[in-house]
């Protein structure tokens, strides 16, 4: 349901993390092994500083013929938009749609990752309920 907290969507689900110095070749291998579309880049103290997605690897590494030894810091998206764990899932989906994001980190008050929302999360029954709710609101707006 779009009305539950996003932490309830991502809790107990593993996500990948790396450091800015990690090489893109090893990151891509981990993403393949664990069937993940993104890895969160964190400092040694665990604070989120970036995100590296399949798109980053394709467009910035492969397309530019960078070596697998390239540090992820050279291709990651720095300071990605992130959401708090109590934000409603529907609001997160809206932010992802508006920003054109396929992944959205969920972080605690210290900026440490708690999970990662994927566009795949929206493919369940919830998206149909969410779409119905948006349609209902649009109809209501037209009336008013």
C-alpha positions as CSV (number, residue, x, y, z in Angstrom):
1,X,0.0,0.0,0.0
2,X,1.3,3.5,-0.8
3,X,0.3,4.5,2.7
4,X,2.8,2.5,4.6
5,X,6.2,3.7,5.7
6,X,9.0,3.0,3.2
7,X,11.0,1.2,5.8
8,X,8.3,-1.5,5.8
9,X,9.0,-2.0,2.1
10,X,12.8,-2.4,2.4
11,X,13.3,-3.8,5.8
12,X,15.0,-7.2,6.0
13,X,16.0,-7.0,2.4
14,X,19.7,-7.0,1.6
15,X,21.3,-4.2,-0.4
16,X,24.9,-3.7,-1.6
17,X,27.3,-1.1,-0.3
18,X,30.9,-0.2,-1.3
19,X,33.4,2.5,-0.7
20,X,34.4,5.2,-3.1
21,X,37.7,3.5,-3.7
22,X,36.2,0.2,-4.8
23,X,36.8,-0.7,-8.5
24,X,33.9,-0.7,-10.9
25,X,34.8,-4.2,-12.2
26,X,34.3,-5.7,-8.8
27,X,31.2,-3.7,-8.2
28,X,29.7,-4.9,-11.5
29,X,30.5,-8.5,-10.5
30,X,28.8,-8.1,-7.1
31,X,25.7,-6.5,-8.7
32,X,25.5,-9.5,-11.2
33,X,26.0,-12.1,-8.4
34,X,23.4,-10.6,-6.1
35,X,21.1,-9.5,-9.0
36,X,21.0,-5.9,-7.8
37,X,20.6,-2.9,-10.0
38,X,22.5,-0.5,-7.8
39,X,25.1,-0.2,-5.0
40,X,25.2,2.5,-2.4
41,X,28.6,4.1,-1.9
42,X,29.4,4.9,1.8
43,X,32.2,6.5,3.8
44,X,34.2,4.3,6.3
45,X,31.7,5.6,9.0
46,X,28.8,4.3,6.9
47,X,27.4,7.6,5.6
48,X,25.9,7.7,2.1
49,X,28.0,9.7,-0.4
50,X,26.8,8.2,-3.7
51,X,25.0,5.6,-5.7
52,X,26.3,3.6,-8.6
53,X,23.6,2.0,-10.9
54,X,23.6,-0.3,-13.9
55,X,23.0,2.8,-16.0
56,X,26.2,4.5,-14.6
57,X,28.2,1.4,-15.4
58,X,26.8,1.2,-18.9
59,X,26.9,4.9,-19.8
60,X,30.0,6.0,-18.0
61,X,32.2,2.9,-17.9
62,X,31.4,0.8,-21.0
63,X,30.5,3.7,-23.3
64,X,33.7,5.6,-22.4
65,X,35.8,2.4,-22.4
66,X,37.0,2.9,-18.8
67,X,39.1,0.1,-17.3
68,X,37.6,-2.2,-14.6
69,X,40.1,-0.7,-12.2
70,X,38.3,2.7,-12.3
71,X,37.2,3.7,-8.8
72,X,33.5,4.0,-8.4
73,X,33.9,7.6,-7.2
74,X,34.7,8.5,-10.8
75,X,31.3,7.3,-12.1
76,X,28.9,7.3,-9.2
77,X,26.1,9.8,-8.7
78,X,27.3,11.9,-5.8
79,X,25.0,13.0,-3.0
80,X,21.9,11.2,-4.3
81,X,18.5,12.2,-3.1
82,X,17.5,10.0,-0.2
83,X,14.4,9.6,2.0
84,X,13.8,9.0,5.7
85,X,12.4,5.6,6.8
86,X,9.1,7.1,7.9
87,X,8.2,8.6,4.5
88,X,5.2,7.0,2.9
89,X,5.9,4.6,0.1
90,X,3.6,6.5,-2.2
91,X,5.5,9.7,-1.6
92,X,8.8,7.9,-2.4
93,X,7.3,6.6,-5.7
94,X,6.3,10.1,-6.5
95,X,9.8,11.5,-5.9
96,X,11.3,8.7,-8.0
97,X,8.9,9.4,-10.8
98,X,9.5,13.2,-10.7
99,X,13.3,12.8,-10.5
100,X,13.5,10.0,-13.1
101,X,15.1,7.7,-10.5
102,X,15.0,3.9,-10.6
103,X,16.5,3.6,-7.1
104,X,16.1,5.7,-4.0
105,X,18.2,5.2,-0.8
106,X,16.5,5.1,2.5
107,X,18.7,6.6,5.2
108,X,18.6,7.2,9.0
109,X,19.0,10.6,10.6
110,X,22.8,10.2,10.4
111,X,22.7,9.6,6.7
112,X,23.5,5.9,6.9
113,X,21.7,3.6,4.5
114,X,18.9,1.4,5.8
115,X,17.7,0.1,2.5
116,X,17.1,0.8,-1.2
117,X,13.8,1.3,-2.9
118,X,13.8,0.0,-6.5
119,X,11.3,0.8,-9.3
120,X,10.6,-3.0,-9.1
121,X,9.0,-2.4,-5.8
122,X,6.3,-0.4,-7.6
123,X,5.4,-3.3,-9.9
124,X,3.3,-5.1,-7.3
125,X,-0.4,-4.7,-6.5
126,X,0.4,-1.5,-4.7
127,X,1.1,0.4,-7.9
128,X,-2.4,-0.4,-9.1
129,X,-3.9,0.9,-5.9
130,X,-1.6,4.0,-6.1
131,X,-2.7,4.6,-9.7
132,X,-6.4,4.3,-8.7
133,X,-5.8,6.8,-5.9
134,X,-4.1,9.3,-8.3
135,X,-6.9,9.0,-10.8
136,X,-9.5,9.5,-8.0
137,X,-7.6,12.6,-6.8
138,X,-7.4,14.0,-10.4
139,X,-11.2,13.5,-10.8
140,X,-11.8,15.3,-7.5
141,X,-9.6,18.2,-8.6
142,X,-11.6,18.6,-11.8
143,X,-14.8,18.7,-9.9
144,X,-13.4,21.4,-7.5
